[in-house]
Amino acid sequence: MNMENYFTEHKGTGVLATADSNGRVNTAIYSRPHIFADNSLGLIMRDRLSRLNLLDNPQAAYLFREDGGGYRGVRLWLKMTGESDDPEKIAALSRRKKGEEEVVDKEAKFLVYFTVEKAFALIGGEEVPLS
């Protein structure tokens, strides 16, 4: 699977699962990830529970269900590799227009980077090869 093509061509709903150092799990809705040239991915995050969990435990899972009928999509095993709070970089990647978030836009944002350790089909245990 070419992740850049996949996430460009498919729309849907993403869910990021994180856990703190004690194993308490959190899930949160996230948009499609940004894919970089080295096949890593990034998510723009606010300074909330998902990010705080990643600072304790860099392992995460991202489930993406494609729009439309049926259950098509992917599940990704992720490992956080770093983050940036560079506002220019974050603004360049943001898919939302500035006017859509006037109140929450005051919160700090971070571009969190991940490597993809494995990918699986949405349903079943079939591993999806990454290219």
C-alpha positions in Angstrom: 0.0 0.0 0.0 1.3 3.4 -0.9 0.1 5.5 2.0 0.4 8.8 0.3 -1.9 7.6 -2.5 -4.2 5.9 -0.2 -4.9 8.8 2.1 -5.1 11.2 -0.8 -7.7 9.1 -2.7 -9.8 8.0 0.2 -12.0 10.0 2.6 -13.2 8.6 5.9 -13.0 8.7 9.6 -9.9 8.1 11.6 -9.5 7.1 15.3 -6.3 7.3 17.2 -5.8 5.1 20.2 -3.2 5.9 22.8 -2.4 4.6 26.3 -0.6 6.2 29.2 2.3 4.5 31.0 -0.2 2.6 33.2 -2.1 1.2 30.2 -5.2 3.4 30.4 -6.5 3.7 26.9 -7.9 6.8 25.2 -9.4 7.1 21.7 -10.0 10.3 19.7 -11.2 11.2 16.3 -8.5 12.5 13.9 -8.4 13.5 10.3 -6.4 11.7 7.6 -2.7 11.7 8.4 -0.2 13.7 6.5 2.3 11.4 4.7 5.9 12.5 4.3 8.6 11.5 1.7 10.2 8.9 4.1 6.7 7.2 4.5 6.4 8.5 8.1 3.1 10.2 9.0 2.1 13.2 11.0 -1.0 14.3 12.9 -1.8 17.8 14.0 -2.7 17.5 17.7 -3.7 19.9 20.5 -2.1 19.6 23.9 -4.7 17.1 25.2 -4.9 13.5 26.4 -3.8 11.8 23.2 -0.6 13.9 23.1 0.1 13.5 26.8 -0.3 9.8 26.5 2.2 9.7 23.6 4.7 11.6 25.8 4.4 8.7 28.3 4.1 5.9 25.8 5.0 6.4 22.2 3.0 3.4 20.9 -0.3 4.1 19.2 -2.8 2.7 16.8 -4.7 4.5 14.1 -7.9 3.1 12.6 -9.2 4.5 9.3 -12.7 3.6 8.0 -13.4 4.7 4.5 -16.6 6.6 3.7 -19.3 4.6 1.8 -20.9 1.3 2.4 -19.2 -1.7 4.1 -16.1 -1.9 6.2 -13.1 -0.8 4.2 -10.1 0.8 5.6 -6.8 0.2 7.4 -5.4 -0.2 10.9 -1.9 1.2 11.5 0.5 0.4 14.4 2.4 3.6 15.1 5.4 4.8 17.1 5.8 8.4 17.9 9.2 9.7 16.7 9.0 13.4 17.5 7.0 16.5 17.3 7.2 20.1 16.2 5.3 23.2 17.4 6.5 25.3 14.4 3.3 27.4 13.6 4.3 27.9 9.9 4.8 24.1 9.4 1.5 23.4 11.1 -0.4 26.1 9.2 1.0 24.8 5.9 -0.4 21.3 6.6 -3.7 22.3 8.2 -6.7 21.3 6.1 -9.1 23.6 8.0 -9.6 27.2 7.1 -8.7 29.8 9.8 -12.2 31.0 10.3 -13.5 27.5 11.3 -11.7 27.4 14.6 -11.6 30.9 16.0 -12.0 30.0 19.7 -10.1 26.7 19.8 -7.3 28.1 17.6 -5.8 29.7 20.6 -4.8 26.3 22.0 -1.3 25.1 21.3 -0.9 22.8 18.3 1.8 20.2 17.6 2.7 18.3 14.5 3.4 14.8 15.9 5.5 12.4 13.8 5.1 8.6 13.6 6.7 5.7 12.0 4.3 3.0 10.8 5.4 -0.3 12.2 2.6 -2.5 10.6 -0.5 -2.1 8.6 -3.6 -4.3 8.6 -6.9 -4.5 6.8 -9.7 -2.9 8.7 -11.4 -6.3 9.2 -9.5 -9.5 9.9 -5.9 -10.1 10.5 -4.5 -9.6 7.0 -1.3 -7.6 7.1 -1.1 -4.9 4.3 2.4 -4.5 2.9 3.7 -0.9 2.9 5.5 0.5 -0.1 
